[in-house]
């Protein structure tokens, strides 16, 4: 009996030790020391694949985990039990916590939301599991949703998952097809095919094709009549003929003579320049020699003018000589 009591006490001690060890591990893991920042978001789609403890990631980096999943009607019951906005109250609320050590203390969530921070459900391969992915998108494409209740924690806006977006696009395409009158479209296509067949067989298109064939036949006839091979041979014979070679030879000789003349032109220009310079020097010397003669001619001309004036005033001076001086000068 005593041995059974001792074994029971030992078993209870081991169980308590294990529970205490698990509590210490849980406490030291950070869940208590670092509880994280709580947020919530709302989805209008299925949250299949999400569960409590599922990771919250940003570009592949785990920054938190899901803490609770529920329905909006249970978390935020409509007033008086009536749906004021059925679309809003049909959503699913997902609460999660984010480790501030992973995102940094300088991150401003409100500014990030204004710049397009959104939450999206992302599948994990083909396993059927999923996780929450934080990403940035154009804010105007997925605006912030306004809710008629007061959230218990800050809200991060959500956006549809990639699968949901594809499904919505397919539904829009199918809806567009459903609005198309296929019978009328088939009738229009049949009428178009009949019109094309009529144009090709008996219409303007047929006439145009016939005219094109006639034009090609006439062109072929004209080419045969023109005897292009003979014309080509004549042109080739003219190019290779003796007259052409003689002309090319004369042109070559003329070019050579022009080259010789061009080579002599610099020497001829230099000689002409020297002659011009020498003529300029001779002209300068002649001008220097003629200047005294011209001065003497000017003096002689002035004396002759004075003598002519005196003879004009006193013609008798030639026979009688110069007039006597006045009385007052004696």
C-alpha positions as CSV (number, residue, x, y, z in Angstrom):
1,X,0.0,0.0,0.0
2,X,2.8,2.3,0.9
3,X,4.6,1.6,-2.4
4,X,1.4,2.5,-4.3
5,X,1.1,5.9,-2.5
6,X,4.8,6.6,-3.2
7,X,4.4,5.8,-6.9
8,X,1.3,8.0,-7.1
9,X,3.2,10.9,-5.4
10,X,6.1,10.4,-7.8
11,X,3.7,10.4,-10.8
12,X,2.0,13.6,-9.7
13,X,5.4,15.2,-9.1
14,X,6.5,14.3,-12.6
15,X,3.2,15.7,-14.1
16,X,3.5,18.9,-12.2
17,X,7.1,19.3,-13.3
18,X,6.2,18.8,-16.9
19,X,3.4,21.4,-16.6
20,X,5.7,23.8,-14.9
21,X,8.3,23.3,-17.6
22,X,5.8,23.9,-20.4
23,X,4.6,27.1,-18.6
24,X,8.2,28.3,-18.4
25,X,8.8,27.6,-22.0
26,X,5.5,29.3,-23.0
27,X,6.4,32.3,-20.8
28,X,10.0,32.6,-22.1
29,X,8.9,32.1,-25.8
30,X,7.7,35.7,-25.8
31,X,3.9,35.2,-25.8
32,X,3.7,36.8,-22.4
33,X,6.7,39.0,-22.4
34,X,5.9,40.3,-25.9
35,X,2.2,40.0,-26.4
36,X,2.2,41.9,-29.8
37,X,0.0,44.6,-31.2
38,X,-3.6,43.4,-31.8
39,X,-5.4,44.1,-35.1
40,X,-8.5,42.9,-36.9
41,X,-9.7,42.7,-40.4
42,X,-12.8,41.7,-42.3
43,X,-13.3,39.4,-45.2
44,X,-16.3,38.9,-47.6
45,X,-15.0,35.6,-48.8
46,X,-14.3,32.2,-47.4
47,X,-11.5,32.0,-44.9
48,X,-11.0,28.3,-45.5
49,X,-7.4,27.3,-44.6
50,X,-7.0,29.9,-41.8
51,X,-7.1,28.9,-38.1
52,X,-6.0,30.2,-34.8
53,X,-2.2,30.3,-34.7
54,X,-1.8,30.7,-38.5
55,X,1.1,32.9,-39.5
56,X,0.8,36.5,-40.5
57,X,3.5,37.4,-43.0
58,X,4.8,40.4,-44.9
59,X,6.6,39.5,-48.1
60,X,7.4,36.0,-46.7
61,X,8.6,37.1,-43.3
62,X,6.5,36.0,-40.3
63,X,5.5,39.0,-38.3
64,X,2.6,37.7,-36.2
65,X,-0.2,35.1,-35.9
66,X,-3.9,34.8,-35.9
67,X,-5.5,34.9,-32.5
68,X,-9.2,34.5,-33.3
69,X,-11.7,34.0,-36.1
70,X,-15.4,34.6,-36.0
71,X,-18.5,36.1,-37.6
72,X,-19.3,39.7,-37.6
73,X,-22.9,39.0,-36.5
74,X,-21.5,37.3,-33.4
75,X,-18.7,39.8,-32.6
76,X,-20.7,42.9,-33.4
77,X,-24.4,42.1,-33.3
78,X,-26.7,44.4,-35.3
79,X,-28.9,46.7,-33.3
80,X,-32.2,45.2,-32.4
81,X,-31.2,42.0,-34.2
82,X,-31.9,43.5,-37.6
83,X,-29.5,43.7,-40.5
84,X,-29.0,47.4,-41.4
85,X,-26.4,46.5,-44.0
86,X,-26.5,42.8,-45.1
87,X,-23.2,42.9,-47.0
88,X,-21.3,44.3,-44.0
89,X,-22.8,41.9,-41.5
90,X,-22.1,38.9,-43.7
91,X,-18.4,39.2,-43.3
92,X,-15.9,37.2,-41.3
93,X,-13.7,39.0,-38.6
94,X,-10.2,37.8,-38.2
95,X,-8.1,39.0,-35.3
96,X,-4.3,38.7,-35.2
97,X,-1.3,40.1,-33.4
98,X,1.9,41.6,-34.9
99,X,5.2,41.4,-33.1
100,X,6.5,45.0,-32.9
101,X,10.1,43.7,-32.9
102,X,9.5,42.3,-36.5
103,X,8.2,45.5,-38.0
104,X,10.2,48.2,-36.1
105,X,9.0,50.8,-33.7
106,X,9.2,53.6,-36.4
107,X,6.4,52.1,-38.5
108,X,3.2,54.1,-38.5
109,X,0.3,51.8,-39.2
110,X,-2.1,54.7,-40.1
111,X,0.3,56.1,-42.6
112,X,0.9,52.7,-44.0
113,X,-2.8,52.2,-44.5
114,X,-3.0,55.5,-46.3
115,X,-0.2,54.4,-48.6
116,X,-2.1,51.1,-49.5
117,X,-1.3,48.5,-46.7
118,X,-3.9,45.7,-47.1
119,X,-4.4,42.2,-45.7
120,X,-5.0,39.3,-48.1
121,X,-5.6,35.6,-47.7
122,X,-2.8,33.7,-49.5
123,X,-2.8,29.9,-50.1
124,X,0.2,27.8,-49.1
125,X,0.7,25.7,-52.3
126,X,-1.8,22.9,-52.9
127,X,-2.2,21.8,-49.3
128,X,-5.4,23.7,-48.8
129,X,-3.8,25.8,-46.0
130,X,-3.5,29.5,-46.1
131,X,-2.0,32.4,-44.2
132,X,-2.5,36.2,-43.9
133,X,-0.3,38.3,-46.2
134,X,0.3,42.0,-45.7
135,X,1.0,43.8,-48.9
136,X,0.9,47.3,-50.5
137,X,-1.5,48.0,-53.3
138,X,-2.9,51.3,-54.9
139,X,-5.2,52.8,-52.2
140,X,-7.8,53.9,-54.8
141,X,-8.1,50.3,-56.1
142,X,-9.1,48.9,-52.6
143,X,-10.4,51.8,-50.5
144,X,-10.8,51.5,-46.7
145,X,-14.2,50.0,-45.8
146,X,-16.4,51.9,-43.4
147,X,-18.2,49.8,-40.8
148,X,-21.2,50.8,-38.7
149,X,-19.8,49.5,-35.4
150,X,-16.9,50.4,-33.2
151,X,-14.0,47.9,-33.6
152,X,-12.5,46.5,-30.4
153,X,-8.9,46.7,-31.9
154,X,-7.4,48.8,-34.7
155,X,-8.5,47.6,-38.2
156,X,-6.2,46.8,-41.1
157,X,-8.3,46.9,-44.4
158,X,-8.5,43.7,-46.4
159,X,-8.5,43.0,-50.1
160,X,-9.8,39.9,-52.0
161,X,-7.5,37.0,-52.5
162,X,-6.0,36.2,-55.9
163,X,-8.3,33.2,-56.3
164,X,-11.3,35.4,-55.5
165,X,-10.2,38.1,-58.0
166,X,-9.9,35.4,-60.7
167,X,-13.3,34.0,-59.8
168,X,-14.9,37.5,-60.0
169,X,-13.3,38.2,-63.3
170,X,-14.6,34.8,-64.7
171,X,-18.0,35.6,-63.4
172,X,-18.0,39.0,-65.1
173,X,-16.9,37.5,-68.4
174,X,-19.7,34.8,-68.1
175,X,-22.2,37.5,-67.2
176,X,-21.2,39.5,-70.2
177,X,-21.6,36.4,-72.4
178,X,-25.0,35.7,-70.9
179,X,-26.1,39.2,-72.2
180,X,-24.9,38.5,-75.7
181,X,-27.6,37.3,-78.2
182,X,-25.8,34.3,-79.6
183,X,-28.6,33.6,-82.1
184,X,-28.3,37.1,-83.6
185,X,-24.5,36.8,-83.7
186,X,-24.7,33.5,-85.5
187,X,-27.2,35.0,-88.0
188,X,-25.0,38.0,-88.6
189,X,-21.9,35.8,-89.2
190,X,-23.9,33.6,-91.6
191,X,-25.1,36.7,-93.5
192,X,-21.6,38.0,-93.7
193,X,-20.3,34.7,-95.1
194,X,-23.0,34.7,-97.7
195,X,-22.2,38.3,-98.7
196,X,-18.5,37.5,-99.0
197,X,-19.3,34.4,-101.1
198,X,-21.5,36.5,-103.4
199,X,-18.9,39.2,-103.8
200,X,-16.2,36.7,-104.7
201,X,-18.3,34.7,-107.2
202,X,-20.4,37.4,-109.0
203,X,-19.9,40.7,-107.3
204,X,-17.4,43.6,-107.5
205,X,-14.7,41.5,-105.9
206,X,-15.0,38.9,-108.7
207,X,-14.8,41.7,-111.3
208,X,-11.8,43.2,-109.6
209,X,-10.0,39.8,-109.6
210,X,-10.8,39.3,-113.3
211,X,-9.5,42.8,-114.2
212,X,-6.3,42.0,-112.2
213,X,-5.8,38.8,-114.1
214,X,-6.3,40.6,-117.4
215,X,-3.9,43.3,-116.4
216,X,-1.2,40.7,-115.6
217,X,-1.8,39.0,-119.0
218,X,-1.4,42.3,-120.8
219,X,1.7,43.1,-118.8
220,X,3.2,39.7,-119.6
221,X,2.5,40.3,-123.3
222,X,4.1,43.8,-123.3
223,X,7.2,42.4,-121.6
224,X,7.5,39.6,-124.2
225,X,7.1,42.2,-127.0
226,X,9.7,44.5,-125.5
227,X,12.3,41.7,-125.8
228,X,14.0,42.8,-122.5
229,X,16.8,40.2,-122.9
230,X,17.9,41.7,-126.2
231,X,17.8,45.2,-124.8
232,X,19.9,44.1,-121.9
233,X,22.4,42.5,-124.2
234,X,22.6,45.6,-126.4
235,X,23.2,47.8,-123.3
236,X,25.9,45.4,-122.1
237,X,27.6,45.4,-125.6
238,X,27.4,49.2,-125.6
239,X,29.1,49.4,-122.2
240,X,31.8,46.9,-123.2
241,X,32.2,48.4,-126.8
242,X,35.4,50.0,-128.1
243,X,33.8,53.5,-128.3
244,X,33.0,53.4,-124.6
245,X,36.5,52.2,-123.8
246,X,38.0,55.0,-125.9
247,X,35.9,57.6,-124.2
248,X,37.0,56.2,-120.8
249,X,40.6,56.3,-121.9
250,X,40.3,59.9,-123.1
251,X,38.7,60.8,-119.8
252,X,41.5,59.2,-117.9
253,X,44.1,61.1,-120.0
254,X,42.2,64.4,-119.5
255,X,42.1,63.7,-115.8
256,X,45.8,63.2,-115.7
257,X,46.5,66.4,-117.6
258,X,44.2,68.3,-115.2
259,X,46.1,66.8,-112.3
260,X,49.5,68.0,-113.8
261,X,48.0,71.5,-114.4
262,X,46.7,71.6,-110.9
263,X,50.1,70.6,-109.5
264,X,51.7,73.5,-111.4
265,X,49.1,76.1,-110.3
266,X,50.7,76.7,-106.8
267,X,54.1,77.6,-108.4
268,X,52.4,79.8,-111.0
269,X,50.4,81.6,-108.3
270,X,53.6,82.1,-106.3
271,X,55.4,83.6,-109.3
272,X,52.5,85.9,-110.1
273,X,52.5,87.1,-106.5
274,X,56.2,87.8,-106.6
275,X,55.7,89.8,-109.9
276,X,52.9,91.8,-108.3
277,X,55.1,92.5,-105.2
278,X,58.0,93.7,-107.5
279,X,55.7,95.9,-109.5
280,X,54.5,97.5,-106.3
281,X,58.0,98.2,-105.2
282,X,58.9,99.7,-108.6
283,X,55.9,101.9,-108.5
284,X,56.8,103.1,-105.0
285,X,60.4,104.0,-106.2
286,X,59.1,105.9,-109.3
287,X,56.7,107.8,-107.1
288,X,59.5,108.8,-104.8
289,X,61.6,110.1,-107.8
290,X,58.7,112.0,-109.4
291,X,57.8,113.9,-106.2
292,X,60.7,116.5,-106.5
293,X,60.0,117.0,-110.2
294,X,56.4,117.6,-109.5
295,X,57.3,120.1,-106.8
296,X,59.6,122.0,-109.3
297,X,56.8,122.0,-111.8
298,X,54.4,123.5,-109.3
299,X,57.0,126.3,-108.5
300,X,57.6,127.0,-112.2
301,X,53.9,127.0,-112.9
302,X,53.4,129.5,-110.1
303,X,56.2,131.8,-111.5
304,X,54.6,131.7,-115.0
305,X,51.3,132.5,-113.6
306,X,52.7,135.5,-111.8
307,X,54.6,136.7,-114.9
308,X,51.5,136.3,-117.0
309,X,49.5,138.4,-114.5
310,X,52.2,141.1,-114.6
311,X,52.2,141.2,-118.4
312,X,48.4,141.4,-118.4
313,X,48.6,144.4,-116.1
314,X,51.5,146.2,-117.9
315,X,52.2,144.9,-121.4
316,X,54.8,147.6,-122.1
317,X,57.0,146.0,-119.5
318,X,58.4,143.8,-122.2
319,X,59.9,146.8,-124.1
320,X,60.4,149.4,-121.4
321,X,61.4,147.2,-118.6
322,X,60.0,147.4,-115.1
323,X,58.1,150.5,-113.9
324,X,60.0,153.0,-111.9
325,X,59.3,152.9,-108.2
326,X,56.8,155.5,-106.9
327,X,58.1,159.0,-105.8
328,X,57.6,158.3,-102.2
329,X,60.0,155.3,-102.4
330,X,62.9,157.4,-103.8
